[in-house]
Amino acid sequence: MSRFLDIHTVPGVGREAILQACKAMKAAPGVTFIACHYELTEGKVFCLTEAESEEIVRDANANINLPYESIRQVKAIAPADVA
């Protein structure tokens, strides 16, 4: 499984709508929802997921009608890595 970071711009959206989108992503087939971070002033939402491919993440976003600016495969540096 690879990790992906989706970046969304959804001006005017509130926390509840973001929460509903996260729940829908969590239920999407082939996608493991990890986390979501957001900033309401500019309507920026950052979702971290795992999937076999970027295409699966793109399809999941399309199926829940969540527009995105980009989806990038990402790697992580854990706290233990910097000890």
VEXLUM-882269 format. One record per atom (N, C-alpha, C): x, y, z. Coordinates in steps of 0.1 Angstrom, whole numbers, padded with zeros to 4 digits, always signed. Example, Ala and Ser with C-alpha at 12.3 -4.5 7.8 and 13.67 -1.06 7.14 Angstrom:
BEGIN
+0132-0057+0078 +0123-0045+0078 +0132-0033+0078 +0128-0022+0071 +0137-0011+0071 +0129+0000+0079 
This chain:
BEGIN
+0008-0012+0000 +0000+0000+0000 +0009+0012+0000 +0004+0022-0007 +0011+0035-0008 +0003+0046-0001 +0009+0056+0004 +0002+0067+0010 +0001+0079+0001 -0011+0085+0002 -0014+0097-0007 -0019+0108+0001 -0015+0120-0003 -0020+0133+0002 -0029+0140-0008 -0041+0142-0005 -0050+0149-0014 -0051+0163-0009 -0051+0173-0018 -0053+0187-0014 -0065+0192-0021 -0074+0197-0012 -0087+0202-0017 -0089+0217-0013 -0095+0225-0022 -0099+0239-0018 -0114+0239-0019 -0120+0241-0008 -0135+0242-0007 -0139+0254+0001 -0139+0266-0004 -0142+0278+0003 -0156+0277+0009 -0158+0282+0021 -0171+0283+0027 -0176+0270+0034 -0168+0259+0033 -0172+0247+0039 -0169+0247+0054 -0177+0240+0061 -0175+0239+0076 -0170+0226+0080 -0167+0225+0093 -0161+0213+0099 -0170+0201+0097 -0183+0203+0098 -0193+0192+0097 -0193+0186+0083 -0192+0194+0073 -0191+0189+0059 -0178+0182+0056 -0167+0187+0062 -0154+0180+0061 -0155+0166+0068 -0161+0166+0080 -0163+0153+0087 -0171+0143+0079 -0181+0148+0072 -0189+0139+0064 -0181+0134+0052 -0173+0142+0046 -0165+0138+0035 -0155+0127+0040 -0149+0129+0052 -0140+0120+0057 -0146+0106+0060 -0159+0107+0065 -0166+0094+0067 -0168+0087+0054 -0172+0095+0043 -0174+0088+0030 -0161+0083+0025 -0150+0090+0027 -0137+0084+0022 -0133+0072+0030 -0136+0072+0043 -0133+0060+0051 -0141+0048+0046 -0153+0050+0041 -0161+0039+0036 -0158+0035+0021 -0149+0043+0015 -0146+0040+0000 -0139+0027-0001 -0143+0019-0011 -0136+0006-0013 -0121+0008-0018 -0112+0001-0012 -0098+0001-0016 -0090+0013-0010 -0096+0021-0002 -0090+0032+0004 -0090+0031+0019 -0078+0033+0026 -0078+0034+0040 -0076+0048+0044 -0086+0054+0051 -0085+0068+0056 -0075+0068+0068 -0066+0078+0068 -0056+0079+0079 -0059+0092+0087 -0060+0103+0080 -0062+0116+0087 -0066+0127+0078 -0072+0137+0083 -0076+0149+0076 -0072+0161+0084 -0066+0171+0078 -0063+0184+0084 -0069+0194+0076 -0074+0205+0082 -0081+0215+0075 -0078+0229+0080 -0081+0239+0072 -0079+0253+0076 -0091+0260+0069 -0101+0265+0078 -0113+0270+0072 -0112+0284+0066 -0103+0292+0070 -0102+0306+0064 -0101+0305+0049 -0092+0297+0044 -0090+0296+0029 -0097+0284+0024 -0104+0276+0032 -0111+0264+0027 -0101+0253+0023 -0090+0252+0029 -0080+0241+0025 -0082+0229+0033 -0082+0217+0026 -0084+0204+0033 -0073+0195+0028 -0066+0188+0037 -0055+0179+0034 -0059+0165+0039 -0060+0155+0030 -0064+0142+0034 -0053+0132+0032 -0050+0124+0042 -0040+0114+0040 -0047+0100+0040 -0044+0093+0030 -0050+0079+0028 -0039+0069+0023 -0043+0057+0024 -0035+0046+0018 -0044+0039+0008 -0037+0035-0003 -0044+0027-0014 -0033+0020-0022 -0037+0012-0031 -0028+0005-0040 -0023+0014-0051 -0031+0024-0055 -0027+0033-0065 -0034+0047-0064 -0028+0056-0071 -0034+0070-0071 -0048+0069-0078 -0049+0061-0088 -0062+0060-0095 -0073+0056-0085 -0071+0047-0076 -0081+0043-0066 -0085+0055-0058 -0075+0063-0054 -0078+0075-0046 -0086+0085-0054 -0082+0087-0067 -0089+0096-0076 -0104+0092-0077 -0106+0079-0079 -0119+0074-0081 -0128+0076-0069 -0122+0074-0057 -0129+0075-0044 -0133+0090-0043 -0124+0099-0046 -0128+0113-0045 -0139+0117-0055 -0139+0111-0067 -0149+0113-0077 -0163+0108-0072 -0162+0096-0066 -0174+0089-0062 -0181+0096-0051 -0174+0104-0043 -0181+0112-0032 -0182+0126-0036 -0180+0129-0048 -0181+0143-0054 -0172+0153-0046 -0160+0149-0043 -0151+0158-0036 -0140+0163-0046 -0141+0175-0051 -0131+0180-0060 -0117+0182-0053 -0106+0180-0061 -0093+0181-0055 -0084+0189-0064 -0074+0195-0058 -0064+0202-0066 -0053+0192-0071 -0049+0184-0061 -0039+0174-0065 -0039+0162-0055 -0034+0151-0060 -0032+0139-0052 -0018+0135-0054 -0010+0134-0044 +0004+0131-0045 +0007+0118-0036 +0015+0110-0041 +0021+0099-0033 +0031+0105-0024 +0031+0101-0011 +0040+0107-0001 +0046+0096+0007 +0057+0100+0013 +0064+0092+0023 +0064+0099+0036 +0067+0092+0047 +0067+0099+0060 +0080+0097+0068 +0083+0107+0076 +0094+0106+0086 +0087+0106+0099 +0089+0095+0107 +0083+0093+0120 +0092+0099+0131 +0086+0102+0142 +0093+0108+0153 +0105+0099+0157 +0104+0086+0156 +0115+0077+0159 +0127+0079+0149 +0124+0084+0137 +0134+0086+0127 +0143+0098+0131 +0139+0107+0139 +0146+0119+0142 +0152+0119+0156 +0151+0108+0163 +0155+0107+0177 +0170+0107+0178 
